[in-house]
Amino acid sequence: MDVDSVIAEVASAVGLAEGASGVRDVLRAIARAEPVAARDISRMAELPVPIVTAVCNELRKRGVVDRGRPVRLTEAGRSVFASGQRGRSARCPACAGRGVASAAVTEALRDELERAAAAAPEAKPELDQTHCTVTTKISRVLAMHEAGALAGTRIVILGDDDLISVAIATFVTRTGLPGEIRRLTVVDSDADVLSCIAARTDGTGVPVELVQHDLRAPLPAALRGAFDVACTDPPYTVAGAELFLSRAVAALGGDAGQHVFFSFGARRPEETLRTQELFTTMGLTVRAMTPNFNEYVGAGILAGTSHLYHLRTTAARSPLVAGDYSGPLYTADMRAAVTRPYRCAGCAAVHAVGPGARWTRIASLQAAGCPDCGGTVFRPMALQQR
């Protein structure tokens, strides 16, 4: 079994944008954790679940991965690909790789935040809402606390279906420091989210300013340059990252060193590059990035995780989007403007699906079958922007 040839063949068959390195990441994840679910491989390799599934299927064809579930290597695959990997992980068991943990704080906050999560309005997929877990809510607050971004600060949260404002209010109340937060403001377009936050923070001693506002319009004048800390978990698109980061920069005061806590999931290499270019273009530096810090209920295609970036402003800070934004923003908007190639699992023919293509939806192509061989199984390839 020639390692390089197998990896190159699989990368080509799947149309993997990450190329051979992406296949190696999948193999490394399998070797370390087998037997392992595709969802867990997705988290470790930072690839969408459908892509991981496609890679595993190609590895099965070549005798590297067993045909059973969950995913595991064959004996031949293990002898070639698992050397020095199995069970060797340096991930901290106490903090689960997040870099922050406090058993005492978690115990003090969990019950209240579980009640808040249960009372949260149903997530709206059209707004790319996916609620983070209670553990993530607590961890985000701990990360802010460790960074010195809670006590004595003015905080704005841009979009808060995760109820981070409730977590902050609960944290400072339980630690006896409700007066330490100088200002806590939530900006969200969803009235249901704002109503839930109002109900869950009432009586905490932490006044929360709630502003119903669509961030496609510039921030109200009273919110510009008024904060020391901005938190945002934007739509799952690069356009969403650009818009929400722009509003975060606009909300922060002029001094360098202001904090931005930005949650964003793994993307294909070119999208990751575009996202990180936004930081420097807007005058932001990366203080830290913790992979898979955030876990969500749902969001299956991304294995239910996203990274947490801790950014700091410089004197050169400037939003990229200053005025109104009218372009596509949410995932559904992007799908309407994107053509994706799909490779037939039977004959490897590639067919475009999307606006202007013969098939506008993958379901239509599956129903019609591959024009070349009649197959009905198709694997997604790298997106092609119009």
N, C-alpha and C positions, 0 to 999 in steps of 0.2 A: 504494500500500500504506500504510494508516494504521497507524502503529506502535502507538499506544495501543489501538486496536480489536483488532488481532491479538493483542497480549499479553493483553488482558482476555478475549478469546474462548478462548484456549488455557488460561489459568488456570481459567476456569469449566468447560471441557470435561474437564479432568483432575481437578477438585475439589481444587486445590492449596491446602493450608492457608497456604502462604507468599504466595498470591495473585500479583499482577502482579510483585512483586519477585523471586519465585522463578523466574518465566519469564525475567525480565531477567538473572538470574544464570546461567541455562543458556545464553542467547544470548551473554552476555559470554564464557563459557568456550569456546563453539564458535568465536567470532570470534577469540579469542586463540590458539587451538591447532589449528584445523582443518588437515587432517582429524584427527579425534580420536575415540577410543573412548568409548562411553557410560560406562564405568568411570572414565575420567579426568575426564569432565565431572562425574560424581558427586562426585569428590573436590574439584574446584574450586568447584562450586556448593553443596556440603554437603547434597545431597539423595540419597535412596536410588536405586539403579540402576533399579528398576522405574518410579519416578516420572520419572526423567530420560528413560527410554525412551518413556513415555507423552507427555511434553512434546514430544519430538522427533517422534513420530508425528503429533501435532497440527500441529506446524510444517510437516511435509511436506505435509499436506493443504492448507495455505495457501500453498505455494510458497516458503516461507522456507528450508527445509532440503532438500537433495538426497535423492533416494530411495535412493542407494547407501550403502555402508558402507566405511570408518568415516564418522562424521557430518561433514558439511561444509555450508556455506551454499550456496544457489543464487546465481547472479549477481545476481538481484533482491534476494534476502535480504542478500547481502553489501553491496550499495550502500546499503541502508537501515540495517542493524544493525551493520556491522563498522567504522564510521568510527572511526579512531584506536585500534583495539583490537589488530589482528593483530600478533603477535610482541612486544607491549609488556608485558613482565613484569619486576617489580622483585625477583623472588624470588632470594635468594642462591644462586648455583650451587655454592658450596663446602659449605654446610650443608644444602641442599635445603629451606630455610625453617625449619629446626629451631632455629636460633640457637646451636647448638653443633656443632663439628666438630674432629677431630684426626686427621690422617692417620697420625701415629705411633702413637697409641693404637689406632686401628682396625686397623692392621697387626699390632700386638702381640697383639690379642685375638681377631681374626677366626677363626683356625684352631681355637683351643680352643673358642670358642663355637659354631662350626659343628659340631664333634664333639658338643658337649652337645646342640645342637638335634636332631641326627640320633638321639641316644640318648633323647630325650624320649618319654614315653608318648604314645600317640595321643590327640589332643584329644577330649574328651567333649562333644559338642554339648548334651547334656541339662544340663550344668553351664555352658553358655555359654563353654566353653573354645575359644579360637582362638589359636594360638601366634603371638607377634610375630616379626618377622624378626630376624636377627642384627644388622643395622644399627640397628634400633630398640633392641635390648638395649644396645648400646654407647652409643647416643645418650642413653638414659635415665640410664645411669651418669654420662656426661659432664655432663648437666643437674644431677644431684645434686651432683657434684663442684664445678661452677661456683657452685652455690648455697650451698656450705659445709655440705652435708648429709651428708658422708661422714666425714671425719677427725674423730675425737674424739666421735662420736655413737653413740647406741643406736638401731638401726633395726629396725622391724618391717614385714614384708611380709605383707599380708593377701590370700592367694590368690596362688600363684606358678607357674601352669602356663607362664608366660613365662620362667621360670628367671632372673629378675633377681638373685636371691641368688647364683647361679653367676657372673653377669656382675660383680657387685660383688666377690666373692671373687677372681675372676681379675684384675680391675683392680688391686685393692690389692696383690695378690701381685706382679704384673708391674711395678708402680711401686715395689716395695720397701717398702711401708707396711702389711703385714698387721696390725701391732699397733695401727694407728690406729683401727680399728673397735672400739669398746668392747663392742658387743653387736649380733649379727645374728640375728634370729629370724624364722622363717617359720611362718605359721599357715595350714593348708590342710586341707580335708576329704578330699582325694584321697591315699590312701596311695601310689599309683603315683608321683605328683608328688614326694612327700617322699622316696621311695626313690631317685629319679633325682637329686634335689638332694644327698642324702647321698653318693652315688657320685661325683658330679662335683665336689664341694667337698672331698672327702677328700684330704689331702696339700697343700692350698693354704696351710695355716698360719692359716686363718681359721675359728675354731670357729662352726658354724652350729647354732643351736638349732631343732629341728624339732618342731612341735606339731600333731598331728592333731586338728582341732577344726572343727565346723560352726558358722559364724558366725551362724546363726539362734539360737544360744544365746549368752549373754553371754560375754565373754572370761574365761578363768580368772583368779582373783584375782592371781596372780603376774605377769600381763601388763598389768594396769590401771595407768595412770599411770606406766609404767616406761620410756617411750621418748621420744626427741627427734624422731624422723623416722618417718613412716608412709607406705608406698607401697601403692596398691591399684589394680587394674584390674578393677572389679566386673562382675557380670552386666550385660547390655545393657538394663537396665530402670531406670526412675526409682526403683522400689522397691529394686532392687539398689544403686543409688547411695546411697540414704538409709540402708540397713542397713550397708553397708561403710564409709561415711563416719562413721556413728555409732560403729562399732567402732574406727575409726582415732582418733577424738577421745577415746574412752575409754582407748585405749592410751597416749596422750601425757601427758607430765608437765604439771604445773600452770602453769608459766611461759608467758607469752605469747611468740609468735614461733616456736613449734615448727613443723616442716615437714610438709606433706601433699602427696605427689605422686599425683595422681588422674587416671587415664586414662579418658576417656569420649567416646563418639562423638557425631556430629551427630544432633540430634533435631528433630522438628517444633517450631514456635515455642512452643506451650504446654508441651511437655515440657522444652524448653530452659529456659523460665522457671521451671518447677517445680524443675528440677535446680539452677539458680543460686540460687533462694530457699533451698535447703538450706544453702548456704554461710553466709549471713548468720544464718539461724535457729540454726545450730550454733556461731556465733561465729567463723567463718572468714573471712578476707579473701583476695582474689585477688591474688597477687604477680605472676603471669604466666599467660597462656594461649596455647599455641602450636597453631594449627590443624593437623590432619592430621600431628601429630608422630609418631604410632605407625602402623606398617604391619604388617599381619597376613597370614599365609598362609591364604587363604580369606576368610570374612566378606564374600562377594561382594555381598550386598544393600547393604552400607554402603561398598562400594568398598574394603574392606580397610583402613580407617584409623580412627583416633580422635584426639581432641585430648588434649594434656597440660596439666593445670591444676597450677600450683604455688600451693598455699594456705598461709597462715600462721595460727596460732591467735591468739586474743585472750584477755584475762582472762575474757571472757564465754562461753568455749567450753563446750558442753554437748551430749551426744549426744541425738538425737531418739528413737532406739530404745535404751532402757536395759535392758529385760528380754528375754524370749524373743520371737522373731518367728515367727508361724505363717501369714502371708499368702503370696500368690503372689510368687515371687522371680525365677525364670528366664524366659527368653523363652517357652518352651513353657508355663509356668504362666500367663503373661499371655494367650497365645493362647486358652487354654481359658476365659478370663473376658472375652473381647473379641469384639464384633461389628464386622466391617469392611464398609463399603459398597463395592460394585463397580459401575462404570458400564459398560454394554454398549457396545462399540465400534461396533455396528451402528446402534442406535436411541437411544442415550444414556439408556435406562432404568436406574434405580439399583436394585440388589438387595442385601439384607443377607445376609451369610454369617457364621455363628458360632453359639454356643449360643443356643437358643431361636428361631433363624431357620429358615426353610423348608429352607435348605441349610446344613449345619454345616461343610462344607469347600468351598473353591473348586473342587476337582475334581468335586464333585457337581453344582455349578451348570454347569460346563463340559460335563459329560456330558449333563445334561438340556437345555441350551440355554436361551437367553433366552425366557421365556414370551411376550414381546411380539413378537419378530422371529425367534427361533430361532438367533440368533447364538451363537457359542461363544468369542468373544474379549471379555475383561472387564478393565478397568483398575482397580487399587486406588485408593480415595479415603481421606480422613483417617479415622483410627480413631475409634470411638465406644466409650468405656468404659462398662461396665455399672454 
